[in-house]
Amino acid sequence: GINLSGFGTLGHQTNGLLISSGFSFIEKGNGIIISGFNRCTYLNGIQIGAFTYSRKARGLQIGITNEAEDFKGIQIGFWNVNNKRKFPFINWSF
């Protein structure tokens, strides 16, 4: 479904599109998450925001800084960190 929030979103699971102007703290995310600060423990999809973090992610992270502990996909941002390397601009792990 679609979740729109003016300030922030806390949740266990989201499927579909989540847009929040402030922050989003989600346990499991499937789909697209867009907010200023993203923290999604398990991500399958796309995370867009100024700061993005995932413990386990499969997909795409776009932000100023992107971080994932167990990552498969592409990170685009000024500073990107995943389990393989730390790179500016574009980072990947497959």
C-alpha positions as CSV (number, residue, x, y, z in Angstrom):
1,G,0.0,0.0,0.0
2,I,0.9,3.6,0.4
3,N,2.1,5.3,3.7
4,L,2.4,9.1,3.7
5,S,3.7,11.0,6.8
6,G,4.4,14.6,7.6
7,F,6.9,14.0,10.4
8,G,7.9,10.4,10.8
9,T,7.0,6.7,10.6
10,L,7.6,3.9,13.0
11,G,6.6,0.4,12.0
12,H,7.2,-3.3,11.9
13,Q,6.6,-3.9,8.2
14,T,5.8,-1.9,5.1
15,N,5.0,-3.2,1.6
16,G,4.7,-0.7,-1.2
17,L,5.5,3.0,-1.0
18,L,6.5,4.9,2.2
19,I,7.1,8.6,2.1
20,S,7.9,10.6,5.2
21,S,9.3,14.2,5.4
22,G,11.3,13.4,8.6
23,F,12.3,9.9,9.5
24,S,11.3,6.3,9.0
25,F,12.3,3.4,11.3
26,I,11.0,0.2,9.8
27,E,11.8,-3.5,10.8
28,K,11.0,-5.0,7.3
29,G,10.6,-3.0,4.2
30,N,9.5,-4.3,0.8
31,G,9.2,-1.6,-1.9
32,I,10.3,2.1,-1.8
33,I,11.1,4.1,1.3
34,I,11.6,7.8,0.9
35,S,12.4,10.0,3.9
36,G,15.1,12.3,5.3
37,F,16.5,9.6,7.7
38,N,15.9,5.9,6.9
39,R,16.6,3.0,9.2
40,C,15.2,-0.3,7.8
41,T,16.6,-3.5,9.4
42,Y,15.6,-5.7,6.5
43,L,15.2,-4.1,3.1
44,N,14.1,-5.5,-0.2
45,G,13.8,-2.6,-2.6
46,I,14.8,1.0,-2.7
47,Q,15.8,3.4,0.1
48,I,16.1,7.1,-0.7
49,G,17.0,9.8,1.8
50,A,19.7,12.0,3.2
51,F,20.9,9.2,5.5
52,T,20.1,5.5,4.9
53,Y,20.9,2.5,7.0
54,S,20.0,-1.2,6.8
55,R,21.3,-4.2,8.6
56,K,20.4,-6.5,5.7
57,A,19.5,-5.0,2.3
58,R,18.9,-6.2,-1.2
59,G,18.4,-3.4,-3.8
60,L,19.3,0.2,-4.1
61,Q,20.3,2.9,-1.5
62,I,20.4,6.6,-2.6
63,G,21.4,9.3,-0.1
64,I,24.2,11.5,1.2
65,T,25.4,8.6,3.3
66,N,24.4,5.0,2.8
67,E,25.3,2.2,5.1
68,A,24.4,-1.5,5.2
69,E,26.0,-4.4,7.1
70,D,24.9,-7.2,4.8
71,F,24.3,-5.7,1.4
72,K,23.6,-6.9,-2.2
73,G,23.0,-4.1,-4.7
74,I,24.0,-0.6,-5.5
75,Q,24.6,2.4,-3.3
76,I,24.7,6.0,-4.7
77,G,25.8,8.9,-2.5
78,F,28.7,11.0,-1.2
79,W,29.8,8.2,1.2
80,N,28.7,4.5,0.9
81,V,29.6,1.7,3.3
82,N,28.7,-2.0,2.9
83,N,30.2,-5.3,4.0
84,K,32.7,-5.3,1.1
85,R,34.0,-1.8,1.0
86,K,33.7,1.9,1.6
87,F,33.5,4.1,-1.5
88,P,32.3,7.6,-2.4
89,F,29.7,8.2,-5.1
90,I,28.9,4.6,-6.2
91,N,29.4,1.4,-4.3
92,W,28.2,-2.1,-5.1
93,S,28.1,-5.6,-3.7
94,F,26.7,-8.7,-5.5
